[in-house]
Amino acid sequence: MQFHILNTLSQALIEVFEKGKHADRMIDKYMRVNNKWSTEERSFFAEGVYGIIRHKRNLEFVAESQALWPIIAAYLVTQNLKPVVRPEFKNTDTAKIQSRLKTKKPAAIEHSFPDWLCELGQKEFGAEWAPIMQSLNKDPIIFLRTNTLKTNIEKLIQDLKLEKVSADKIKSSVNIRDGLYLKKRENVFATQAFKKGEFEMQDAGSQAIAPLLQAQPGQQVVDACAGSGGKSLHLAALMQNQGKIVALDIHDFKLQDLKQRASRAGATILETKLIDSPQVIKRLANSFDRVLIDSPCSGLGTLRRNPDTKWKLTVEQISSVCNLQKDILSKYSEMCKPGGIMVYATCSILKRENEDQIKWFLNSTVGTKWSLLSEHRIWPHIHGSDGFYAAVMKRL
């Protein structure tokens, strides 16, 4: 592997590990700077950044070092690549690394999780925790959602095939009607199908959330924590562009991104609104037939796509986000009309952010107005996607 690729790899990892930057943004940053890289070079760089972040503790163990270059050397050995001749690799003992890879290690090191998080997961999930960790360390599958406002799943498969992108329907026990997965990683954003708005990139687990609202054409719907609006766009398709969807968020840049995505997707019933004061939510009380609260959370169900989360997250942050979830549930639920349906969802796997929050809510003063209809779990080690939880509730 050429020197400049490894140098760039080390620069990106320094920004993630030492400066707290997000891995996906660093990959995008250096890909833009090095836009003349070949497909193979781009793939090696991206996979290297994610692979080293994902397996950091195990690589430190086999390298017998926490320094970056020995870790990179150990990673190259795990990929059956011989470290190139350079000063940083002069002490690399390939045979010893391969031997230590086979050594039995504590679970936290074997699966590369912080000790505190490994202990928390073991306490909560018991024997299931090991396969959950193993699953969260796998490379993510690329999933697409067919935009039924523009096309159908059969035609999308053919349109992508014409552009040499091989995709197939998702085979899962979770009911996902319009989802595809890529058989091989491709730059689908360069396709005409994407530019025409025929699909959105959306995890399979995420695709299972919007249908739980049972939103009907003509209804008034709010996506209360919309972000860049993947679920808002899904709802627009499910509602056949009839009715109204209000996408709320505290970050204006995410709503601006949603506007662009909505324009490409042909989702004309979307309206964005910035939450810039508590009055925004209060003024929307009793306004909607359906309320989606895709709540802020620890994101522990998305470690396949965001492996750096496990190194940035703390116990204190989980406690803080749990308090925020309670506040959001209490206040945002008031936007639902009597007789309406609300879905509370997270991409966390922890009970304290999911089932425990719903129990708390239903026993609260505001929660007495609600009844629980159903709860849903999507597990990374069972369903092969991000981990999600969703609770469906009806306002009395």
C-alpha positions as CSV (number, residue, x, y, z in Angstrom):
1,M,0.0,0.0,0.0
2,Q,1.4,3.4,-1.0
3,F,2.8,5.7,1.6
4,H,0.4,8.6,1.0
5,I,-2.6,6.4,1.6
6,L,-1.3,5.2,5.0
7,N,-0.3,8.8,5.9
8,T,-3.8,10.0,5.2
9,L,-5.2,7.0,7.1
10,S,-3.1,8.0,10.1
11,Q,-4.2,11.7,9.9
12,A,-7.9,10.7,9.8
13,L,-7.5,8.4,12.8
14,I,-5.7,11.1,14.8
15,E,-8.7,13.4,14.2
16,V,-11.1,10.8,15.4
17,F,-9.2,9.5,18.4
18,E,-7.5,12.6,19.6
19,K,-9.7,15.4,18.4
20,G,-13.1,13.7,18.8
21,K,-14.1,14.2,15.1
22,H,-16.8,11.9,13.5
23,A,-15.3,9.1,11.4
24,D,-17.7,9.5,8.5
25,R,-17.0,13.2,8.2
26,M,-13.2,12.6,8.2
27,I,-13.6,9.9,5.5
28,D,-15.6,12.4,3.4
29,K,-13.1,15.2,4.1
30,Y,-10.1,13.2,3.0
31,M,-11.9,11.6,0.1
32,R,-12.7,15.1,-1.2
33,V,-9.1,16.3,-0.8
34,N,-7.8,13.1,-2.6
35,N,-10.4,13.0,-5.4
36,K,-8.0,11.4,-7.8
37,W,-7.7,8.2,-5.8
38,S,-8.6,5.0,-7.6
39,T,-11.7,3.0,-6.5
40,E,-9.4,0.6,-4.7
41,E,-7.5,3.3,-2.9
42,R,-10.8,4.9,-1.7
43,S,-12.1,1.6,-0.6
44,F,-8.9,0.7,1.4
45,F,-8.9,4.1,3.1
46,A,-12.6,4.0,4.2
47,E,-12.4,0.4,5.3
48,G,-9.2,1.1,7.1
49,V,-10.6,4.0,9.1
50,Y,-13.7,2.1,10.1
51,G,-11.8,-1.2,10.6
52,I,-9.2,0.3,13.0
53,I,-11.8,2.2,14.9
54,R,-14.1,-0.8,15.2
55,H,-11.4,-3.2,16.4
56,K,-9.2,-0.7,18.3
57,R,-8.8,-2.6,21.6
58,N,-8.1,-6.0,19.9
59,L,-5.5,-4.3,17.6
60,E,-3.9,-2.7,20.6
61,F,-3.7,-6.1,22.3
62,V,-2.1,-7.9,19.3
63,A,0.2,-5.0,18.6
64,E,1.2,-4.8,22.3
65,S,1.0,-1.0,21.9
66,Q,-1.5,1.9,22.0
67,A,0.5,3.9,19.6
68,L,-1.1,4.5,16.2
69,W,1.5,3.1,13.8
70,P,1.8,-0.3,15.5
71,I,-2.0,-0.5,15.5
72,I,-2.0,0.3,11.8
73,A,0.6,-2.4,11.2
74,A,-1.5,-4.9,13.2
75,Y,-4.5,-4.0,11.1
76,L,-2.6,-4.6,7.9
77,V,-1.6,-8.1,9.1
78,T,-5.3,-8.9,9.9
79,Q,-6.1,-8.0,6.3
80,N,-3.3,-10.3,5.1
81,L,-1.3,-7.3,3.9
82,K,2.4,-7.1,4.5
83,P,3.3,-3.7,6.2
84,V,5.4,-1.8,3.7
85,V,9.0,-0.9,4.4
86,R,8.9,2.3,6.4
87,P,10.4,3.5,9.7
88,E,7.1,3.2,11.7
89,F,6.9,-0.6,10.8
90,K,10.5,-1.6,11.5
91,N,9.6,-3.5,14.7
92,T,6.5,-5.2,13.3
93,D,6.6,-8.9,14.1
94,T,4.0,-10.4,11.8
95,A,4.2,-13.9,13.2
96,K,3.7,-12.6,16.8
97,I,0.7,-10.6,15.7
98,Q,-0.9,-13.6,14.1
99,S,-0.3,-15.7,17.2
100,R,-1.8,-13.0,19.5
101,L,-4.8,-12.8,17.3
102,K,-5.6,-16.4,18.2
103,T,-5.0,-15.8,22.0
104,K,-8.1,-16.1,24.2
105,K,-8.9,-12.6,25.5
106,P,-11.5,-10.9,27.8
107,A,-14.7,-10.1,25.9
108,A,-14.1,-6.4,26.1
109,I,-10.8,-6.8,24.3
110,E,-12.0,-9.5,21.9
111,H,-14.9,-7.4,20.7
112,S,-13.2,-4.0,21.2
113,F,-15.6,-2.4,23.6
114,P,-14.9,-0.1,26.6
115,D,-14.9,-2.0,29.9
116,W,-17.8,0.0,31.3
117,L,-20.0,-0.6,28.2
118,C,-19.1,-4.3,28.0
119,E,-20.1,-4.6,31.7
120,L,-23.3,-2.7,31.2
121,G,-24.3,-4.9,28.2
122,Q,-23.4,-8.1,30.0
123,K,-25.6,-7.1,32.9
124,E,-28.5,-6.2,30.7
125,F,-28.4,-8.9,28.0
126,G,-26.5,-11.8,29.6
127,A,-25.6,-14.5,27.1
128,E,-27.0,-12.4,24.2
129,W,-24.4,-9.7,24.7
130,A,-21.5,-11.5,23.0
131,P,-23.4,-12.1,19.7
132,I,-24.7,-8.5,19.9
133,M,-21.2,-7.2,20.2
134,Q,-20.0,-9.4,17.4
135,S,-22.8,-8.3,15.2
136,L,-22.2,-4.6,15.9
137,N,-18.6,-5.1,14.7
138,K,-19.6,-6.3,11.3
139,D,-19.4,-4.1,8.2
140,P,-22.8,-2.5,7.6
141,I,-25.0,-3.6,4.7
142,I,-26.0,-0.8,2.4
143,F,-29.8,-0.6,2.3
144,L,-32.0,1.5,0.0
145,R,-35.6,2.4,0.3
146,T,-37.6,2.6,-3.0
147,N,-39.3,6.0,-3.3
148,T,-42.8,4.9,-4.4
149,L,-43.7,8.5,-5.3
150,K,-41.4,8.0,-8.3
151,T,-41.1,4.3,-9.1
152,N,-41.7,0.8,-7.7
153,I,-39.2,-1.8,-6.3
154,E,-39.1,-4.0,-9.4
155,K,-38.4,-1.1,-11.7
156,L,-35.8,0.3,-9.4
157,I,-33.9,-3.0,-9.4
158,Q,-33.9,-2.9,-13.2
159,D,-32.9,0.8,-13.4
160,L,-30.0,0.1,-11.0
161,K,-29.0,-3.0,-13.0
162,L,-28.7,-0.9,-16.1
163,E,-26.2,1.3,-14.2
164,K,-24.3,-1.9,-13.2
165,V,-25.5,-1.7,-9.6
166,S,-26.7,-5.1,-8.3
167,A,-29.5,-4.9,-5.7
168,D,-32.1,-7.3,-4.3
169,K,-35.1,-7.2,-2.0
170,I,-34.5,-7.3,1.7
171,K,-35.1,-10.8,3.1
172,S,-36.0,-10.2,6.8
173,S,-38.5,-11.2,9.4
174,V,-39.3,-7.5,9.8
175,N,-42.0,-6.4,7.4
176,I,-40.1,-4.1,5.0
177,R,-42.0,-3.7,1.7
178,D,-39.9,-1.3,-0.4
179,G,-36.4,-2.0,0.8
180,L,-33.3,-3.2,-1.1
181,Y,-29.8,-4.2,-0.2
182,L,-26.7,-3.8,-2.3
183,K,-25.0,-7.1,-3.2
184,K,-21.7,-5.2,-3.5
185,R,-20.7,-1.7,-2.2
186,E,-21.2,0.8,-4.9
187,N,-21.3,4.6,-5.2
188,V,-25.1,4.7,-5.7
189,F,-25.2,8.5,-5.4
190,A,-23.6,8.8,-8.8
191,T,-26.5,6.9,-10.5
192,Q,-29.3,8.5,-12.5
193,A,-31.8,6.6,-10.3
194,F,-30.6,8.6,-7.3
195,K,-30.5,11.9,-9.1
196,K,-34.1,11.2,-10.3
197,G,-35.2,10.6,-6.7
198,E,-36.1,7.0,-7.1
199,F,-34.5,5.9,-3.8
200,E,-33.1,7.0,-0.5
201,M,-30.3,5.3,1.4
202,Q,-31.9,4.2,4.6
203,D,-31.1,1.4,7.0
204,A,-33.5,-1.6,7.0
205,G,-34.3,-1.1,10.7
206,S,-35.1,2.5,10.1
207,Q,-37.5,1.6,7.2
208,A,-39.6,-0.4,9.7
209,I,-40.5,2.6,11.8
210,A,-42.6,4.9,9.7
211,P,-45.2,2.2,8.8
212,L,-45.9,1.7,12.5
213,L,-47.7,5.1,12.5
214,Q,-50.3,3.7,10.1
215,A,-50.5,7.2,8.6
216,Q,-53.3,7.6,6.0
217,P,-53.5,9.9,3.0
218,G,-55.0,13.2,4.0
219,Q,-53.9,13.1,7.7
220,Q,-51.9,15.6,9.6
221,V,-48.5,14.1,10.8
222,V,-45.6,15.5,12.7
223,D,-42.0,14.1,12.7
224,A,-41.0,15.7,15.9
225,C,-37.2,15.0,15.8
226,A,-36.8,14.9,12.1
227,G,-33.1,15.5,11.6
228,S,-32.4,15.2,7.8
229,G,-35.8,13.6,7.4
230,G,-35.4,10.0,6.2
231,K,-38.6,8.9,8.0
232,S,-40.4,12.1,6.9
233,L,-39.7,11.2,3.3
234,H,-40.9,7.6,4.0
235,L,-44.1,8.9,5.5
236,A,-44.7,11.2,2.5
237,A,-44.5,8.1,0.2
238,L,-46.8,6.0,2.5
239,M,-49.3,8.9,2.5
240,Q,-49.2,9.1,-1.3
241,N,-48.3,12.8,-1.1
242,Q,-51.8,13.6,0.4
243,G,-52.2,15.4,3.7
244,K,-49.5,17.3,5.6
245,I,-46.2,16.4,7.3
246,V,-44.5,18.9,9.6
247,A,-40.8,18.1,10.1
248,L,-39.4,19.6,13.3
249,D,-35.9,19.8,14.5
250,I,-33.6,22.0,16.7
251,H,-30.9,22.1,13.9
252,D,-31.7,24.3,10.9
253,F,-28.9,22.8,8.8
254,K,-30.6,19.4,9.0
255,L,-33.9,20.9,7.9
256,Q,-32.3,22.6,5.0
257,D,-30.9,19.2,3.9
258,L,-34.4,17.8,4.2
259,K,-35.7,20.4,1.9
260,Q,-33.3,19.4,-0.8
261,R,-34.0,15.7,-0.3
262,A,-37.8,16.4,-0.4
263,S,-37.4,18.3,-3.7
264,R,-35.5,15.4,-5.3
265,A,-38.0,12.9,-3.9
266,G,-41.0,14.8,-5.1
267,A,-42.4,14.9,-1.5
268,T,-44.7,18.0,-1.8
269,I,-46.6,17.6,1.5
270,L,-43.5,18.3,3.7
271,E,-43.2,21.5,5.7
272,T,-40.2,22.1,7.9
273,K,-40.2,24.1,11.2
274,L,-37.3,25.0,13.4
275,I,-37.7,24.4,17.1
276,D,-36.2,27.7,18.3
277,S,-38.2,28.1,21.4
278,P,-40.5,26.0,23.7
279,Q,-43.5,27.9,22.3
280,V,-43.2,26.1,18.9
281,I,-44.2,22.8,20.5
282,K,-46.9,24.4,22.7
283,R,-48.6,26.1,19.8
284,L,-48.9,22.8,18.0
285,A,-50.8,21.1,20.9
286,N,-53.7,18.8,19.7
287,S,-52.8,19.4,16.1
288,F,-51.8,16.0,14.6
289,D,-53.4,12.7,13.8
290,R,-50.0,11.0,14.0
291,V,-46.8,11.9,16.0
292,L,-43.4,10.4,15.4
293,I,-40.8,10.9,18.1
294,D,-37.6,9.5,16.7
295,S,-35.9,10.4,19.9
296,P,-32.3,11.5,20.5
297,C,-30.5,8.5,22.0
298,S,-27.1,6.9,22.7
299,G,-27.0,5.4,19.2
300,L,-25.7,2.1,20.4
301,G,-27.8,0.2,17.8
302,T,-25.9,2.0,15.0
303,L,-22.3,1.0,15.8
304,R,-21.9,-0.8,12.5
305,R,-22.2,2.5,10.7
306,N,-20.8,4.7,13.5
307,P,-18.1,2.6,15.4
308,D,-16.5,5.7,16.9
309,T,-19.6,6.2,19.0
310,K,-18.5,3.5,21.5
311,W,-15.3,5.4,22.2
312,K,-16.9,8.8,22.6
313,L,-19.9,7.7,24.7
314,T,-19.9,7.9,28.5
315,V,-22.3,6.7,31.3
316,E,-23.0,10.4,32.1
317,Q,-24.1,11.0,28.5
318,I,-26.5,8.1,28.6
319,S,-28.0,9.4,31.8
320,S,-28.3,12.9,30.3
321,V,-30.0,11.6,27.1
322,C,-32.5,9.5,29.2
323,N,-33.5,12.7,31.0
324,L,-33.9,14.4,27.6
325,Q,-36.1,11.6,26.3
326,K,-38.4,11.9,29.3
327,D,-38.8,15.7,28.7
328,I,-39.4,15.1,25.0
329,L,-42.0,12.4,25.6
330,S,-43.9,14.6,28.1
331,K,-44.0,17.7,26.0
332,Y,-44.1,16.5,22.4
333,S,-46.8,13.9,23.0
334,E,-49.2,16.9,23.6
335,M,-49.1,17.6,19.9
336,C,-51.3,14.5,19.2
337,K,-55.0,14.8,18.9
338,P,-57.3,12.6,21.1
339,G,-57.7,9.3,19.3
340,G,-54.4,9.8,17.5
341,I,-51.4,7.5,17.4
342,M,-47.8,8.2,18.5
343,V,-44.7,6.2,17.9
344,Y,-41.6,6.6,20.1
345,A,-38.5,5.2,18.6
346,T,-34.8,5.1,19.2
347,C,-31.7,3.5,17.5
348,S,-30.5,2.3,21.0
349,I,-30.5,-1.2,22.2
350,L,-30.7,-0.3,25.9
351,K,-33.8,-0.9,27.9
352,R,-33.3,2.3,29.9
353,E,-33.8,4.3,26.7
354,N,-36.7,2.1,25.4
355,E,-39.0,-0.1,27.4
356,D,-38.1,1.6,30.7
357,Q,-38.9,5.0,29.2
358,I,-42.4,3.9,28.0
359,K,-43.2,2.4,31.5
360,W,-42.2,5.7,33.1
361,F,-44.2,7.7,30.6
362,L,-47.4,5.7,30.9
363,N,-47.2,6.1,34.7
364,S,-46.6,9.8,34.5
365,T,-49.3,12.5,34.7
366,V,-49.2,13.1,30.9
367,G,-49.1,9.4,30.2
368,T,-52.4,8.7,31.8
369,K,-53.9,10.0,28.5
370,W,-52.2,7.1,26.6
371,S,-52.5,3.4,26.1
372,L,-49.7,1.1,24.8
373,L,-50.7,-0.7,21.6
374,S,-47.5,-2.6,20.8
375,E,-43.7,-2.6,21.2
376,H,-41.2,-3.7,18.6
377,R,-37.5,-4.6,18.6
378,I,-35.1,-4.9,15.7
379,W,-31.8,-6.5,16.7
380,P,-28.5,-6.3,14.8
381,H,-27.6,-9.9,15.6
382,I,-31.0,-11.2,14.5
383,H,-32.2,-8.9,11.7
384,G,-28.8,-7.9,10.3
385,S,-29.5,-4.1,10.4
386,D,-29.2,-1.3,12.9
387,G,-30.8,-2.0,16.3
388,F,-34.1,-0.2,16.8
389,Y,-36.9,0.0,19.3
390,A,-40.4,1.4,18.8
391,A,-43.5,1.7,20.9
392,V,-46.9,2.4,19.4
393,M,-49.3,4.3,21.6
394,K,-52.8,5.7,21.2
395,R,-54.1,8.8,22.9
396,L,-57.3,8.3,24.8
